[in-house]
Amino acid sequence: MTDPQPRIINVLLVEDDPGDVLMTREAFDEYLHNRLDVVTDGADALSYLRQEGQYSDVPRPDLILLDLNLPKRDGREVLQEVKDDPDLRHIPVIVLTTSQAEEDVLRSYQLHANAYVTKPVDFEGFIEAIKQIDHFFVSVVQLPGKS
């Protein structure tokens, strides 16, 4: 008996660091089979999620990878707006950031982040973290159906 094909999910990466975007894209291209879309600031993240303007035809993501330190609207604001919006709050949000500050961890969970992951600084560690996040949300947990 063969294993069933893993389902494909849509992932939105909200990240302004070009190096981290590149590493995440490489992880998705080489190891994962999910769709990855990227926006580089908090304002675009909210427009994307609400399918406004240039993002009117994008699919609603099944998972959001969210950096905290973003231009225009920071990740905390994005997280709060996502979790306050009845149309978006069901989307799991993984805070993926360099901050190890206890106040950032606590605040993220207070804002209903589904997980908080500190970015490993080395390439192999970063790739492994992305693969583990993907595995968990594609193979282990059941995500809500499309709205």
N, CA, C and O atoms as CSV, one atom per row, in Angstrom:
chain,resi,resn,atom,element,x,y,z
A,1,MET,N,N,0.851,-1.177,0.000
A,1,MET,CA,C,0.000,0.000,0.000
A,1,MET,C,C,0.893,1.235,0.000
A,1,MET,O,O,1.838,1.311,0.785
A,2,THR,N,N,0.614,2.182,-0.849
A,2,THR,CA,C,1.422,3.403,-0.908
A,2,THR,C,C,0.809,4.467,-0.032
A,2,THR,O,O,-0.398,4.487,0.210
A,3,ASP,N,N,1.669,5.351,0.441
A,3,ASP,CA,C,1.184,6.463,1.242
A,3,ASP,C,C,0.389,7.410,0.359
A,3,ASP,O,O,0.746,7.617,-0.801
A,4,PRO,N,N,-0.690,7.991,0.894
A,4,PRO,CA,C,-1.426,8.962,0.092
A,4,PRO,C,C,-0.565,10.193,-0.157
A,4,PRO,O,O,0.290,10.550,0.654
A,5,GLN,N,N,-0.808,10.831,-1.289
A,5,GLN,CA,C,-0.079,12.060,-1.590
A,5,GLN,C,C,-0.447,13.116,-0.552
A,5,GLN,O,O,-1.621,13.269,-0.215
A,6,PRO,N,N,0.546,13.844,-0.043
A,6,PRO,CA,C,0.205,14.908,0.899
A,6,PRO,C,C,-0.606,15.977,0.184
A,6,PRO,O,O,-0.399,16.259,-0.996
A,7,ARG,N,N,-1.535,16.564,0.931
A,7,ARG,CA,C,-2.344,17.607,0.305
A,7,ARG,C,C,-1.512,18.869,0.143
A,7,ARG,O,O,-0.575,19.119,0.901
A,8,ILE,N,N,-1.865,19.636,-0.835
A,8,ILE,CA,C,-1.175,20.891,-1.119
A,8,ILE,C,C,-1.898,21.995,-0.358
A,8,ILE,O,O,-3.122,22.110,-0.425
A,9,ILE,N,N,-1.134,22.799,0.360
A,9,ILE,CA,C,-1.742,23.940,1.047
A,9,ILE,C,C,-1.121,25.232,0.517
A,9,ILE,O,O,-0.029,25.231,-0.051
A,10,ASN,N,N,-1.837,26.315,0.715
A,10,ASN,CA,C,-1.357,27.651,0.355
A,10,ASN,C,C,-0.776,28.299,1.594
A,10,ASN,O,O,-1.442,28.414,2.623
A,11,VAL,N,N,0.470,28.720,1.486
A,11,VAL,CA,C,1.170,29.343,2.609
A,11,VAL,C,C,1.504,30.780,2.232
A,11,VAL,O,O,2.014,31.048,1.144
A,12,LEU,N,N,1.209,31.696,3.144
A,12,LEU,CA,C,1.596,33.098,2.966
A,12,LEU,C,C,2.749,33.392,3.913
A,12,LEU,O,O,2.620,33.251,5.129
A,13,LEU,N,N,3.873,33.798,3.346
A,13,LEU,CA,C,5.035,34.241,4.125
A,13,LEU,C,C,5.010,35.759,4.163
A,13,LEU,O,O,4.999,36.413,3.120
A,14,VAL,N,N,5.002,36.315,5.363
A,14,VAL,CA,C,5.054,37.766,5.542
A,14,VAL,C,C,6.426,38.060,6.131
A,14,VAL,O,O,6.651,37.894,7.330
A,15,GLU,N,N,7.345,38.502,5.265
A,15,GLU,CA,C,8.756,38.625,5.638
A,15,GLU,C,C,9.421,39.705,4.800
A,15,GLU,O,O,9.285,39.721,3.576
A,16,ASP,N,N,10.143,40.611,5.459
A,16,ASP,CA,C,10.809,41.693,4.725
A,16,ASP,C,C,12.300,41.452,4.506
A,16,ASP,O,O,12.935,42.214,3.777
A,17,ASP,N,N,12.869,40.425,5.109
A,17,ASP,CA,C,14.296,40.149,4.941
A,17,ASP,C,C,14.499,39.295,3.689
A,17,ASP,O,O,14.053,38.148,3.652
A,18,PRO,N,N,15.170,39.838,2.655
A,18,PRO,CA,C,15.337,39.096,1.402
A,18,PRO,C,C,16.042,37.750,1.593
A,18,PRO,O,O,15.721,36.781,0.905
A,19,GLY,N,N,16.990,37.684,2.512
A,19,GLY,CA,C,17.697,36.429,2.760
A,19,GLY,C,C,16.769,35.361,3.314
A,19,GLY,O,O,16.837,34.202,2.904
A,20,ASP,N,N,15.900,35.745,4.247
A,20,ASP,CA,C,14.955,34.783,4.817
A,20,ASP,C,C,13.910,34.362,3.795
A,20,ASP,O,O,13.480,33.209,3.778
A,21,VAL,N,N,13.499,35.307,2.936
A,21,VAL,CA,C,12.565,34.957,1.857
A,21,VAL,C,C,13.220,33.937,0.941
A,21,VAL,O,O,12.595,32.944,0.568
A,22,LEU,N,N,14.475,34.174,0.576
A,22,LEU,CA,C,15.196,33.269,-0.311
A,22,LEU,C,C,15.328,31.873,0.305
A,22,LEU,O,O,15.087,30.871,-0.367
A,23,MET,N,N,15.707,31.810,1.577
A,23,MET,CA,C,15.852,30.508,2.230
A,23,MET,C,C,14.511,29.782,2.308
A,23,MET,O,O,14.452,28.568,2.113
A,24,THR,N,N,13.437,30.514,2.590
A,24,THR,CA,C,12.119,29.880,2.667
A,24,THR,C,C,11.702,29.368,1.293
A,24,THR,O,O,11.183,28.258,1.172
A,25,ARG,N,N,11.930,30.179,0.253
A,25,ARG,CA,C,11.606,29.732,-1.109
A,25,ARG,C,C,12.407,28.481,-1.471
A,25,ARG,O,O,11.873,27.552,-2.077
A,26,GLU,N,N,13.683,28.458,-1.101
A,26,GLU,CA,C,14.512,27.281,-1.389
A,26,GLU,C,C,13.970,26.048,-0.674
A,26,GLU,O,O,13.927,24.961,-1.251
A,27,ALA,N,N,13.557,26.214,0.584
A,27,ALA,CA,C,12.988,25.081,1.323
A,27,ALA,C,C,11.734,24.569,0.632
A,27,ALA,O,O,11.544,23.361,0.494
A,28,PHE,N,N,10.880,25.488,0.197
A,28,PHE,CA,C,9.643,25.083,-0.474
A,28,PHE,C,C,9.947,24.448,-1.826
A,28,PHE,O,O,9.338,23.438,-2.179
A,29,ASP,N,N,10.876,25.020,-2.589
A,29,ASP,CA,C,11.195,24.494,-3.918
A,29,ASP,C,C,11.828,23.105,-3.842
A,29,ASP,O,O,11.505,22.226,-4.641
A,30,GLU,N,N,12.731,22.912,-2.876
A,30,GLU,CA,C,13.492,21.676,-2.830
A,30,GLU,C,C,12.811,20.563,-2.046
A,30,GLU,O,O,12.902,19.393,-2.417
A,31,TYR,N,N,12.129,20.925,-0.962
A,31,TYR,CA,C,11.647,19.888,-0.053
A,31,TYR,C,C,10.133,19.805,0.080
A,31,TYR,O,O,9.601,18.753,0.434
A,32,LEU,N,N,9.442,20.886,-0.196
A,32,LEU,CA,C,8.011,20.931,0.080
A,32,LEU,C,C,7.249,21.107,-1.221
A,32,LEU,O,O,7.817,21.503,-2.238
A,33,HIS,N,N,5.988,20.816,-1.181
A,33,HIS,CA,C,5.208,20.862,-2.414
A,33,HIS,C,C,4.003,21.785,-2.282
A,33,HIS,O,O,2.988,21.594,-2.953
A,34,ASN,N,N,4.118,22.755,-1.442
A,34,ASN,CA,C,3.016,23.675,-1.214
A,34,ASN,C,C,3.238,24.983,-1.951
A,34,ASN,O,O,4.362,25.325,-2.318
A,35,ARG,N,N,2.157,25.702,-2.158
A,35,ARG,CA,C,2.243,27.014,-2.795
A,35,ARG,C,C,2.729,28.016,-1.746
A,35,ARG,O,O,2.208,28.058,-0.631
A,36,LEU,N,N,3.721,28.812,-2.108
A,36,LEU,CA,C,4.229,29.853,-1.216
A,36,LEU,C,C,4.075,31.198,-1.902
A,36,LEU,O,O,4.612,31.420,-2.988
A,37,ASP,N,N,3.340,32.088,-1.263
A,37,ASP,CA,C,3.262,33.474,-1.696
A,37,ASP,C,C,3.956,34.316,-0.640
A,37,ASP,O,O,3.957,33.969,0.541
A,38,VAL,N,N,4.546,35.426,-1.073
A,38,VAL,CA,C,5.320,36.273,-0.164
A,38,VAL,C,C,4.850,37.711,-0.288
A,38,VAL,O,O,4.670,38.224,-1.392
A,39,VAL,N,N,4.653,38.357,0.852
A,39,VAL,CA,C,4.488,39.811,0.915
A,39,VAL,C,C,5.525,40.321,1.903
A,39,VAL,O,O,5.920,39.607,2.825
A,40,THR,N,N,5.970,41.578,1.702
A,40,THR,CA,C,7.123,42.053,2.466
A,40,THR,C,C,6.801,43.106,3.510
A,40,THR,O,O,7.712,43.647,4.137
A,41,ASP,N,N,5.524,43.411,3.713
A,41,ASP,CA,C,5.186,44.334,4.804
A,41,ASP,C,C,3.803,44.009,5.341
A,41,ASP,O,O,3.027,43.286,4.716
A,42,GLY,N,N,3.513,44.558,6.506
A,42,GLY,CA,C,2.259,44.252,7.172
A,42,GLY,C,C,1.027,44.771,6.450
A,42,GLY,O,O,-0.021,44.126,6.475
A,43,ALA,N,N,1.137,45.923,5.809
A,43,ALA,CA,C,-0.004,46.474,5.082
A,43,ALA,C,C,-0.372,45.566,3.907
A,43,ALA,O,O,-1.549,45.281,3.688
A,44,ASP,N,N,0.634,45.110,3.149
A,44,ASP,CA,C,0.366,44.195,2.044
A,44,ASP,C,C,-0.178,42.861,2.556
A,44,ASP,O,O,-1.009,42.240,1.893
A,45,ALA,N,N,0.275,42.419,3.715
A,45,ALA,CA,C,-0.234,41.168,4.280
A,45,ALA,C,C,-1.740,41.264,4.497
A,45,ALA,O,O,-2.481,40.344,4.152
A,46,LEU,N,N,-2.183,42.365,5.061
A,46,LEU,CA,C,-3.622,42.524,5.316
A,46,LEU,C,C,-4.404,42.656,4.015
A,46,LEU,O,O,-5.503,42.113,3.899
A,47,SER,N,N,-3.858,43.366,3.042
A,47,SER,CA,C,-4.520,43.469,1.734
A,47,SER,C,C,-4.619,42.096,1.073
A,47,SER,O,O,-5.654,41.744,0.507
A,48,TYR,N,N,-3.539,41.326,1.150
A,48,TYR,CA,C,-3.528,39.978,0.588
A,48,TYR,C,C,-4.606,39.129,1.258
A,48,TYR,O,O,-5.410,38.487,0.581
A,49,LEU,N,N,-4.618,39.131,2.586
A,49,LEU,CA,C,-5.554,38.292,3.320
A,49,LEU,C,C,-7.005,38.686,3.071
A,49,LEU,O,O,-7.898,37.838,3.085
A,50,ARG,N,N,-7.231,39.957,2.846
A,50,ARG,CA,C,-8.601,40.444,2.571
A,50,ARG,C,C,-8.917,40.442,1.079
A,50,ARG,O,O,-10.007,40.833,0.661
A,51,GLN,N,N,-7.945,39.994,0.280
A,51,GLN,CA,C,-8.092,39.886,-1.178
A,51,GLN,C,C,-8.511,41.226,-1.793
A,51,GLN,O,O,-9.444,41.305,-2.593
A,52,GLU,N,N,-7.791,42.267,-1.391
A,52,GLU,CA,C,-8.063,43.632,-1.858
A,52,GLU,C,C,-7.054,44.050,-2.927
A,52,GLU,O,O,-5.916,43.580,-2.945
A,53,GLY,N,N,-7.494,44.948,-3.821
A,53,GLY,CA,C,-6.596,45.548,-4.809
A,53,GLY,C,C,-5.902,44.513,-5.656
A,53,GLY,O,O,-6.543,43.632,-6.230
A,54,GLN,N,N,-4.571,44.620,-5.737
A,54,GLN,CA,C,-3.782,43.703,-6.572
A,54,GLN,C,C,-3.882,42.250,-6.130
A,54,GLN,O,O,-3.479,41.351,-6.867
A,55,TYR,N,N,-4.411,42.012,-4.941
A,55,TYR,CA,C,-4.521,40.663,-4.396
A,55,TYR,C,C,-5.934,40.091,-4.522
A,55,TYR,O,O,-6.265,39.120,-3.841
A,56,SER,N,N,-6.767,40.673,-5.376
A,56,SER,CA,C,-8.172,40.257,-5.457
A,56,SER,C,C,-8.335,38.819,-5.943
A,56,SER,O,O,-9.351,38.188,-5.650
A,57,ASP,N,N,-7.360,38.287,-6.676
A,57,ASP,CA,C,-7.482,36.937,-7.223
A,57,ASP,C,C,-6.618,35.894,-6.516
A,57,ASP,O,O,-6.527,34.760,-6.986
A,58,VAL,N,N,-5.987,36.247,-5.409
A,58,VAL,CA,C,-5.122,35.279,-4.733
A,58,VAL,C,C,-5.957,34.306,-3.910
A,58,VAL,O,O,-7.046,34.650,-3.451
A,59,PRO,N,N,-5.445,33.089,-3.724
A,59,PRO,CA,C,-6.180,32.153,-2.868
A,59,PRO,C,C,-6.018,32.538,-1.397
A,59,PRO,O,O,-4.987,33.083,-1.004
A,60,ARG,N,N,-7.005,32.263,-0.616
A,60,ARG,CA,C,-6.898,32.479,0.826
A,60,ARG,C,C,-5.902,31.463,1.363
A,60,ARG,O,O,-6.039,30.271,1.090
A,61,PRO,N,N,-4.900,31.907,2.122
A,61,PRO,CA,C,-3.898,30.938,2.604
A,61,PRO,C,C,-4.470,29.997,3.661
A,61,PRO,O,O,-5.410,30.326,4.383
A,62,ASP,N,N,-3.865,28.816,3.720
A,62,ASP,CA,C,-4.205,27.840,4.750
A,62,ASP,C,C,-3.337,28.016,5.982
A,62,ASP,O,O,-3.663,27.519,7.060
A,63,LEU,N,N,-2.214,28.736,5.813
A,63,LEU,CA,C,-1.236,28.920,6.877
A,63,LEU,C,C,-0.483,30.211,6.617
A,63,LEU,O,O,-0.144,30.527,5.476
A,64,ILE,N,N,-0.222,30.960,7.691
A,64,ILE,CA,C,0.531,32.212,7.590
A,64,ILE,C,C,1.815,32.062,8.411
A,64,ILE,O,O,1.776,31.693,9.585
A,65,LEU,N,N,2.959,32.356,7.768
A,65,LEU,CA,C,4.241,32.461,8.467
A,65,LEU,C,C,4.520,33.950,8.592
A,65,LEU,O,O,4.690,34.635,7.584
A,66,LEU,N,N,4.567,34.453,9.803
A,66,LEU,CA,C,4.567,35.895,10.054
A,66,LEU,C,C,5.780,36.347,10.842
A,66,LEU,O,O,6.008,35.895,11.964
A,67,ASP,N,N,6.559,37.243,10.248
A,67,ASP,CA,C,7.646,37.889,10.974
A,67,ASP,C,C,7.028,38.978,11.855
A,67,ASP,O,O,5.965,39.506,11.529
A,68,LEU,N,N,7.676,39.312,12.951
A,68,LEU,CA,C,7.150,40.368,13.828
A,68,LEU,C,C,7.595,41.761,13.404
A,68,LEU,O,O,6.814,42.710,13.458
A,69,ASN,N,N,8.836,41.882,12.986
A,69,ASN,CA,C,9.400,43.200,12.701
A,69,ASN,C,C,9.273,43.497,11.212
A,69,ASN,O,O,10.116,43.104,10.406
A,70,LEU,N,N,8.202,44.197,10.872
A,70,LEU,CA,C,7.872,44.474,9.474
A,70,LEU,C,C,7.685,45.967,9.261
A,70,LEU,O,O,7.332,46.686,10.195
A,71,PRO,N,N,7.919,46.441,8.036
A,71,PRO,CA,C,7.600,47.841,7.730
A,71,PRO,C,C,6.084,48.031,7.575
A,71,PRO,O,O,5.339,47.071,7.380
A,72,LYS,N,N,5.660,49.267,7.664
A,72,LYS,CA,C,4.282,49.737,7.488
A,72,LYS,C,C,3.358,49.314,8.619
A,72,LYS,O,O,2.844,50.175,9.332
A,73,ARG,N,N,3.129,48.024,8.807
A,73,ARG,CA,C,2.349,47.502,9.933
A,73,ARG,C,C,3.170,46.354,10.504
A,73,ARG,O,O,3.524,45.426,9.776
A,74,ASP,N,N,3.474,46.403,11.781
A,74,ASP,CA,C,4.328,45.337,12.306
A,74,ASP,C,C,3.522,44.051,12.494
A,74,ASP,O,O,2.292,44.054,12.459
A,75,GLY,N,N,4.250,42.958,12.694
A,75,GLY,CA,C,3.625,41.649,12.772
A,75,GLY,C,C,2.609,41.514,13.888
A,75,GLY,O,O,1.635,40.775,13.744
A,76,ARG,N,N,2.809,42.205,14.988
A,76,ARG,CA,C,1.857,42.143,16.093
A,76,ARG,C,C,0.514,42.728,15.666
A,76,ARG,O,O,-0.543,42.182,15.983
A,77,GLU,N,N,0.570,43.853,14.939
A,77,GLU,CA,C,-0.661,44.472,14.436
A,77,GLU,C,C,-1.361,43.550,13.443
A,77,GLU,O,O,-2.581,43.393,13.486
A,78,VAL,N,N,-0.587,42.943,12.552
A,78,VAL,CA,C,-1.160,42.017,11.574
A,78,VAL,C,C,-1.827,40.853,12.298
A,78,VAL,O,O,-2.963,40.492,11.993
A,79,LEU,N,N,-1.116,40.270,13.258
A,79,LEU,CA,C,-1.652,39.145,14.021
A,79,LEU,C,C,-2.956,39.529,14.708
A,79,LEU,O,O,-3.927,38.774,14.662
A,80,GLN,N,N,-2.985,40.694,15.343
A,80,GLN,CA,C,-4.201,41.122,16.036
A,80,GLN,C,C,-5.361,41.296,15.053
A,80,GLN,O,O,-6.483,40.876,15.336
A,81,GLU,N,N,-5.092,41.911,13.904
A,81,GLU,CA,C,-6.167,42.113,12.928
A,81,GLU,C,C,-6.667,40.791,12.354
A,81,GLU,O,O,-7.868,40.620,12.145
A,82,VAL,N,N,-5.755,39.859,12.101
A,82,VAL,CA,C,-6.161,38.549,11.591
A,82,VAL,C,C,-7.060,37.853,12.606
A,82,VAL,O,O,-8.122,37.343,12.250
A,83,LYS,N,N,-6.644,37.829,13.849
A,83,LYS,CA,C,-7.396,37.096,14.863
A,83,LYS,C,C,-8.673,37.824,15.299
A,83,LYS,O,O,-9.560,37.208,15.889
A,84,ASP,N,N,-8.775,39.131,15.012
A,84,ASP,CA,C,-10.005,39.876,15.300
A,84,ASP,C,C,-11.016,39.793,14.159
A,84,ASP,O,O,-12.176,40.166,14.333
A,85,ASP,N,N,-10.587,39.309,12.997
A,85,ASP,CA,C,-11.442,39.272,11.811
A,85,ASP,C,C,-12.121,37.903,11.705
A,85,ASP,O,O,-11.438,36.888,11.567
A,86,PRO,N,N,-13.461,37.862,11.767
A,86,PRO,CA,C,-14.160,36.571,11.709
A,86,PRO,C,C,-13.879,35.773,10.431
A,86,PRO,O,O,-13.975,34.546,10.444
A,87,ASP,N,N,-13.534,36.446,9.336
A,87,ASP,CA,C,-13.250,35.755,8.087
A,87,ASP,C,C,-11.832,35.196,8.022
A,87,ASP,O,O,-11.540,34.353,7.173
A,88,LEU,N,N,-10.947,35.656,8.912
A,88,LEU,CA,C,-9.538,35.260,8.860
A,88,LEU,C,C,-9.077,34.481,10.086
A,88,LEU,O,O,-8.083,33.759,10.010
A,89,ARG,N,N,-9.759,34.608,11.190
A,89,ARG,CA,C,-9.225,34.107,12.468
A,89,ARG,C,C,-8.966,32.610,12.489
A,89,ARG,O,O,-8.184,32.132,13.311
A,90,HIS,N,N,-9.608,31.862,11.599
A,90,HIS,CA,C,-9.398,30.409,11.573
A,90,HIS,C,C,-8.068,30.011,10.932
A,90,HIS,O,O,-7.649,28.859,11.047
A,91,ILE,N,N,-7.401,30.950,10.259
A,91,ILE,CA,C,-6.139,30.620,9.588
A,91,ILE,C,C,-5.027,30.544,10.643
A,91,ILE,O,O,-4.801,31.512,11.370
A,92,PRO,N,N,-4.337,29.408,10.731
A,92,PRO,CA,C,-3.246,29.320,11.697
A,92,PRO,C,C,-2.131,30.308,11.340
A,92,PRO,O,O,-1.761,30.465,10.177
A,93,VAL,N,N,-1.614,30.962,12.373
A,93,VAL,CA,C,-0.516,31.914,12.203
A,93,VAL,C,C,0.664,31.431,13.028
A,93,VAL,O,O,0.578,31.261,14.245
A,94,ILE,N,N,1.776,31.215,12.322
A,94,ILE,CA,C,3.027,30.838,12.974
A,94,ILE,C,C,3.913,32.073,12.964
A,94,ILE,O,O,4.289,32.564,11.900
A,95,VAL,N,N,4.244,32.570,14.138
A,95,VAL,CA,C,5.196,33.670,14.225
A,95,VAL,C,C,6.570,33.061,13.995
A,95,VAL,O,O,6.999,32.169,14.726
A,96,LEU,N,N,7.253,33.556,12.967
A,96,LEU,CA,C,8.584,33.060,12.592
A,96,LEU,C,C,9.501,34.272,12.590
A,96,LEU,O,O,9.498,35.059,11.644
A,97,THR,N,N,10.284,34.420,13.649
A,97,THR,CA,C,11.009,35.663,13.873
A,97,THR,C,C,12.369,35.416,14.502
A,97,THR,O,O,12.640,34.325,15.004
A,98,THR,N,N,13.212,36.419,14.473
A,98,THR,CA,C,14.513,36.306,15.128
A,98,THR,C,C,14.431,36.613,16.619
A,98,THR,O,O,15.346,36.278,17.371
A,99,SER,N,N,13.349,37.244,17.048
A,99,SER,CA,C,13.240,37.658,18.447
A,99,SER,C,C,13.076,36.469,19.382
A,99,SER,O,O,12.231,35.597,19.175
A,100,GLN,N,N,13.907,36.461,20.413
A,100,GLN,CA,C,13.765,35.475,21.479
A,100,GLN,C,C,13.249,36.139,22.753
A,100,GLN,O,O,13.225,35.517,23.815
A,101,ALA,N,N,12.839,37.393,22.646
A,101,ALA,CA,C,12.397,38.156,23.816
A,101,ALA,C,C,11.119,37.550,24.399
A,101,ALA,O,O,10.150,37.303,23.681
A,102,GLU,N,N,11.135,37.319,25.689
A,102,GLU,CA,C,9.980,36.723,26.359
A,102,GLU,C,C,8.715,37.546,26.150
A,102,GLU,O,O,7.629,36.984,26.017
A,103,GLU,N,N,8.842,38.880,26.120
A,103,GLU,CA,C,7.649,39.706,25.917
A,103,GLU,C,C,7.049,39.511,24.520
A,103,GLU,O,O,5.833,39.603,24.353
A,104,ASP,N,N,7.900,39.241,23.509
A,104,ASP,CA,C,7.381,38.969,22.161
A,104,ASP,C,C,6.664,37.625,22.112
A,104,ASP,O,O,5.616,37.495,21.481
A,105,VAL,N,N,7.233,36.634,22.777
A,105,VAL,CA,C,6.596,35.317,22.833
A,105,VAL,C,C,5.242,35.437,23.522
A,105,VAL,O,O,4.230,34.980,22.991
A,106,LEU,N,N,5.221,36.046,24.698
A,106,LEU,CA,C,3.989,36.185,25.466
A,106,LEU,C,C,2.942,36.980,24.691
A,106,LEU,O,O,1.785,36.568,24.607
A,107,ARG,N,N,3.339,38.106,24.132
A,107,ARG,CA,C,2.392,38.951,23.391
A,107,ARG,C,C,1.832,38.210,22.182
A,107,ARG,O,O,0.644,38.328,21.881
A,108,SER,N,N,2.667,37.456,21.493
A,108,SER,CA,C,2.188,36.704,20.331
A,108,SER,C,C,1.112,35.697,20.731
A,108,SER,O,O,0.090,35.575,20.056
A,109,TYR,N,N,1.339,34.989,21.811
A,109,TYR,CA,C,0.325,34.030,22.264
A,109,TYR,C,C,-0.915,34.735,22.807
A,109,TYR,O,O,-2.029,34.237,22.645
A,110,GLN,N,N,-0.734,35.879,23.444
A,110,GLN,CA,C,-1.902,36.649,23.890
A,110,GLN,C,C,-2.762,37.086,22.701
A,110,GLN,O,O,-3.981,37.213,22.814
A,111,LEU,N,N,-2.105,37.312,21.562
A,111,LEU,CA,C,-2.812,37.696,20.344
A,111,LEU,C,C,-3.284,36.471,19.557
A,111,LEU,O,O,-3.761,36.604,18.430
A,112,HIS,N,N,-3.152,35.297,20.140
A,112,HIS,CA,C,-3.664,34.039,19.591
A,112,HIS,C,C,-2.850,33.465,18.437
A,112,HIS,O,O,-3.402,32.818,17.546
A,113,ALA,N,N,-1.525,33.702,18.450
A,113,ALA,CA,C,-0.664,32.995,17.499
A,113,ALA,C,C,-0.802,31.503,17.774
A,113,ALA,O,O,-1.003,31.095,18.918
A,114,ASN,N,N,-0.695,30.689,16.728
A,114,ASN,CA,C,-0.798,29.250,16.901
A,114,ASN,C,C,0.531,28.628,17.302
A,114,ASN,O,O,0.562,27.546,17.888
A,115,ALA,N,N,1.629,29.311,16.986
A,115,ALA,CA,C,2.954,28.848,17.395
A,115,ALA,C,C,3.933,30.006,17.260
A,115,ALA,O,O,3.704,30.954,16.509
A,116,TYR,N,N,5.022,29.907,18.000
A,116,TYR,CA,C,6.086,30.915,17.966
A,116,TYR,C,C,7.381,30.173,17.720
A,116,TYR,O,O,7.786,29.339,18.531
A,117,VAL,N,N,8.039,30.471,16.599
A,117,VAL,CA,C,9.270,29.789,16.231
A,117,VAL,C,C,10.362,30.837,16.044
A,117,VAL,O,O,10.207,31.775,15.262
A,118,THR,N,N,11.462,30.669,16.763
A,118,THR,CA,C,12.611,31.549,16.567
A,118,THR,C,C,13.417,31.020,15.386
A,118,THR,O,O,13.765,29.841,15.336
A,119,LYS,N,N,13.709,31.911,14.434
A,119,LYS,CA,C,14.436,31.509,13.228
A,119,LYS,C,C,15.847,31.058,13.597
A,119,LYS,O,O,16.589,31.794,14.248
A,120,PRO,N,N,16.210,29.857,13.183
A,120,PRO,CA,C,17.616,29.467,13.328
A,120,PRO,C,C,18.477,30.353,12.425
A,120,PRO,O,O,18.034,30.762,11.352
A,121,VAL,N,N,19.689,30.646,12.851
A,121,VAL,CA,C,20.539,31.545,12.072
A,121,VAL,C,C,21.268,30.837,10.939
A,121,VAL,O,O,21.651,31.482,9.963
A,122,ASP,N,N,21.472,29.509,11.047
A,122,ASP,CA,C,22.197,28.817,9.983
A,122,ASP,C,C,21.208,28.244,8.966
A,122,ASP,O,O,20.059,27.947,9.293
A,123,PHE,N,N,21.676,28.097,7.740
A,123,PHE,CA,C,20.828,27.664,6.636
A,123,PHE,C,C,20.180,26.308,6.909
A,123,PHE,O,O,18.969,26.158,6.740
A,124,GLU,N,N,20.967,25.327,7.326
A,124,GLU,CA,C,20.430,23.988,7.558
A,124,GLU,C,C,19.366,24.004,8.653
A,124,GLU,O,O,18.326,23.358,8.519
A,125,GLY,N,N,19.619,24.728,9.722
A,125,GLY,CA,C,18.638,24.834,10.804
A,125,GLY,C,C,17.363,25.527,10.354
A,125,GLY,O,O,16.264,25.131,10.742
A,126,PHE,N,N,17.508,26.553,9.543
A,126,PHE,CA,C,16.353,27.285,9.018
A,126,PHE,C,C,15.511,26.365,8.134
A,126,PHE,O,O,14.290,26.303,8.276
A,127,ILE,N,N,16.174,25.650,7.220
A,127,ILE,CA,C,15.472,24.727,6.320
A,127,ILE,C,C,14.742,23.659,7.137
A,127,ILE,O,O,13.594,23.323,6.847
A,128,GLU,N,N,15.411,23.137,8.148
A,128,GLU,CA,C,14.793,22.094,8.985
A,128,GLU,C,C,13.571,22.638,9.727
A,128,GLU,O,O,12.559,21.946,9.842
A,129,ALA,N,N,13.656,23.850,10.222
A,129,ALA,CA,C,12.508,24.447,10.915
A,129,ALA,C,C,11.317,24.597,9.967
A,129,ALA,O,O,10.186,24.289,10.342
A,130,ILE,N,N,11.564,25.068,8.746
A,130,ILE,CA,C,10.493,25.221,7.757
A,130,ILE,C,C,9.893,23.861,7.420
A,130,ILE,O,O,8.674,23.732,7.314
A,131,LYS,N,N,10.739,22.846,7.251
A,131,LYS,CA,C,10.247,21.503,6.937
A,131,LYS,C,C,9.386,20.958,8.076
A,131,LYS,O,O,8.365,20.319,7.824
A,132,GLN,N,N,9.783,21.203,9.322
A,132,GLN,CA,C,9.004,20.710,10.456
A,132,GLN,C,C,7.660,21.425,10.561
A,132,GLN,O,O,6.638,20.797,10.837
A,133,ILE,N,N,7.663,22.739,10.341
A,133,ILE,CA,C,6.397,23.485,10.347
A,133,ILE,C,C,5.478,22.916,9.276
A,133,ILE,O,O,4.306,22.641,9.531
A,134,ASP,N,N,6.021,22.744,8.076
A,134,ASP,CA,C,5.233,22.223,6.964
A,134,ASP,C,C,4.691,20.837,7.290
A,134,ASP,O,O,3.504,20.570,7.100
A,135,HIS,N,N,5.556,19.958,7.777
A,135,HIS,CA,C,5.127,18.597,8.098
A,135,HIS,C,C,3.975,18.623,9.108
A,135,HIS,O,O,2.976,17.925,8.935
A,136,PHE,N,N,4.120,19.413,10.137
A,136,PHE,CA,C,3.094,19.476,11.171
A,136,PHE,C,C,1.757,19.932,10.604
A,136,PHE,O,O,0.720,19.332,10.886
A,137,PHE,N,N,1.783,21.002,9.799
A,137,PHE,CA,C,0.530,21.564,9.311
A,137,PHE,C,C,-0.022,20.854,8.078
A,137,PHE,O,O,-1.191,21.038,7.742
A,138,VAL,N,N,0.789,20.051,7.400
A,138,VAL,CA,C,0.283,19.311,6.246
A,138,VAL,C,C,-0.074,17.877,6.635
A,138,VAL,O,O,-1.089,17.347,6.183
A,139,SER,N,N,0.750,17.250,7.465
A,139,SER,CA,C,0.585,15.821,7.730
A,139,SER,C,C,-0.001,15.495,9.099
A,139,SER,O,O,-0.618,14.441,9.261
A,140,VAL,N,N,0.171,16.357,10.077
A,140,VAL,CA,C,-0.224,16.011,11.434
A,140,VAL,C,C,-1.588,16.602,11.807
A,140,VAL,O,O,-2.483,15.869,12.227
A,141,VAL,N,N,-1.749,17.892,11.659
A,141,VAL,CA,C,-2.989,18.534,12.092
A,141,VAL,C,C,-4.001,18.614,10.952
A,141,VAL,O,O,-3.645,18.547,9.775
A,142,GLN,N,N,-5.244,18.758,11.323
A,142,GLN,CA,C,-6.283,18.986,10.329
A,142,GLN,C,C,-6.591,20.468,10.311
A,142,GLN,O,O,-6.939,21.055,11.336
A,143,LEU,N,N,-6.460,21.073,9.132
A,143,LEU,CA,C,-6.761,22.485,8.958
A,143,LEU,C,C,-8.234,22.633,8.630
A,143,LEU,O,O,-8.852,21.708,8.101
A,144,PRO,N,N,-8.809,23.806,8.943
A,144,PRO,CA,C,-10.209,24.019,8.584
A,144,PRO,C,C,-10.380,23.987,7.067
A,144,PRO,O,O,-9.456,24.313,6.323
A,145,GLY,N,N,-11.559,23.594,6.623
A,145,GLY,CA,C,-11.858,23.556,5.197
A,145,GLY,C,C,-11.905,24.949,4.621
A,145,GLY,O,O,-11.951,25.936,5.355
A,146,LYS,N,N,-11.895,25.025,3.320
A,146,LYS,CA,C,-11.953,26.315,2.618
A,146,LYS,C,C,-13.276,26.999,2.944
A,146,LYS,O,O,-14.339,26.379,2.968
A,147,SER,N,N,-13.166,28.325,3.197
A,147,SER,CA,C,-14.390,29.055,3.505
A,147,SER,C,C,-15.038,29.551,2.238
A,147,SER,O,O,-16.086,30.193,2.291
